[in-house]
Amino acid sequence: MTKSIGYFPLAYWYLFTDPVTGPELMSKHTDSLFDALHAEPTVWMNTLCARDGIKNWLEQDKKGPVQPYATDAMRNDFITRMSRDGFAAPLSYYRATVEGIFFEEEKHLPADRYIVKVPYLFVAGTQDAVCLAKAIERSKQAGLTPKLTVEELDVGHWSMLAKPKEVGEIVVKWLENDLSKT
C-alpha cells in the first residue's frame, strides 16, 4: 500500500491489534482518542496513517480541534461509554482479522459466496485517508460487486456525521432508483 499510494492507511492497526497496550492506552486517554478520531481528515495522516502515530498521540495525551459534528455531548457519551465498557471488545475485530480467525472460517466458503449479489451502495469520503474511495474499484473489477453504486462526498471518514443530510439524500435517491428497477 505504501508503494502504491505513498503511505500506509492501516498503520493504526499496530496499536488496535495489541491486546494489552491498545485497550490500556485508549482507556487512559479516551478524551485524546476522541480528538484524534474526529480531527480534520488531514490530521489522520500523522495519527492513524503513520507508524506509531496514534500511539504517540495518545501517549502524549494530545488534544486538538475536532470537526463541527463532534459535539460536547458526543464526546461525553463516548467517554462515558468507553470508560464503562472499555476497549477490549471493540478492538477484537482487528485482532481476529490479523490472527486469521475470519480466514479460518471463510476459507471453506465456495468462491461464489464472495460475490455481493444484491444492490450495494458505497458512500465514499474523498478526504478519507483510511478507507480510500478508489479502493472499492478492485472488488468491482474482480466481479465481486456487480451491483455496486459508488457515490462520493467531499468529507473524511465519518461522512454520515459530517454531512448527514447529503448522505441521507444519496441513500434515498439510490433506494428510489433501485426500487424502480424491480
N, C-alpha and C positions, 0 to 999 in steps of 0.2 A: 504494500500500500504506500509506503514511504517513497518508493521509487516511482510509482505511477502518479501520485498526487502531491508529493512533496512533504508529507507529514503522516503521522500515524493516528488516525481519528479514534482509535480504541485504546490509547495509552492509559486512560483511566482504569481500564480493566486490571492493570497490575495491582492497584490498590483494592479495587472492588472484589477481586478473587482471593485476596489474602485473608484467610479465615480468622486471623487474630487481629492484625493491625488495622484492616479495613473497618470492621464494625467498631473497634475500640476508638480509633481516631475520629470517626464520624460521630460517635456518641459524645466524645469530649468537645467537639467543635461543630455542633449541629447548626448553630447560627451562621458560622463561617461557610459551612457547606451550602446552606440555603443561598447565600450570596453568590457563591461560585456557580451553582446550578441555574440561577436566574439572572446572571450578569448579561451584559450585552454580548451578542454572539461572537464578537472578535476576541473577547476575553478567554473564550474556550480554547483558543489556540495555545495559550500559555498554561491552562489548567488541565482540562480534560484531554487535550490532544498532544500534550508534551510529557515525555517520560518523567515520572515523579512530580508532574505539575500540580495535580490535585493534592497529592500527599504533602508537598511543600506548602501549598496554600493553607491547608488545614493545620499543619504543624506550626506555622507562623500565625495561626488564628486570624488570617487576613479577613478584612471586610471590604466591601466595595459597593458601588451603586448597582441597583437591580433595575430590571425593566419595569415600566409603569404598571403592568398587570400584577406584579408581585407585591401585593398589598401587605400592610402590617398584620391584618387578620390572617392572611395566607401564611405568613411567616410564623405567627403564633400557633396556628393549627399544626403546622409542620413540626415545630419544635416540641409542642406538647405530645403529639402522636409518637414521634420518633424517640423522645425521652422516655415515654412509657413503654413502647414496644421494642425499641432497639433496631439495629440494622442487620442482625444475623439472618433473619428470614428474607428480607428484601434482597439481600446480596446472594442468596442461594442460587438464583438463576445463573448468575455469572460463573460461580464455582461449578455448578452442574455442567455448564457448557464446556469450560476448559478441561474438566475432568472426564469428558466424554460420556457422561451419563445419558444425555439425549441420544448420542450416536449409537450407543448400545441398543437402544430401543428402536431407533429409526432405521438402522441398517437392515432390518428384516422386512421393511416395507417394500412392496413392489414399486418399480420406478414410476409408474403412472400415478401413484399416490402423492407424488411431489408436485403434480400439476394442479394449480388452483383453477378449478373448472367453473367456478361461479364468478360473477362480476366482482371486480376488485378495484377499489379506489385508493390511490396513494396520494396524499396531500403532502407535498414536499416543501420544505423551507429552503429557499435559495441561499440563506445565510447559515444554514445548519452545517457546522463543521464536523459533526459526528455521523449523522445519517444523511449522506450526500444524496442530493436529488438524482444525480446520474447513476447512482449505484443500483437502482431498480432496473435499469436497462439490461443488465446482464441476465437477470432471470427472464425478462421479456424475450431477449434474443435467443435464449435457450429453449423457448417454448413452454416455460413453466407458468406463465401468467398470460394466457391467450386473451383473456377478457379484462386486461388491465387498462385503467384510465389513470393518467398522471396529471395532476394539477399542481401548479407551483404558486407559492406566495412569497413575497419578499419579507421573510421572517427567519428567525432562528429555529431551534429545536422544538420549542413549545408553541407551535403555530396556533393550536386551539385556545391557548391562553392569551397569546399576543394579539390575535385577530379572530376572536370568536364569531363575530358577525360574518366575516368573509369565509371562514371555514364552514359555517352553517349554510351559507348560500351555495357553496361548492357542493356540499353533501346533498342539499335539496335538489339542485339542478341535476346532479348525477343520478339521483333516485328517479326524478321525473323522466329523464332520458332513458334510463334502464327499464323503467316500468312501461314506457311507451313501446318498447321493442317486444314485449311479451304478448 
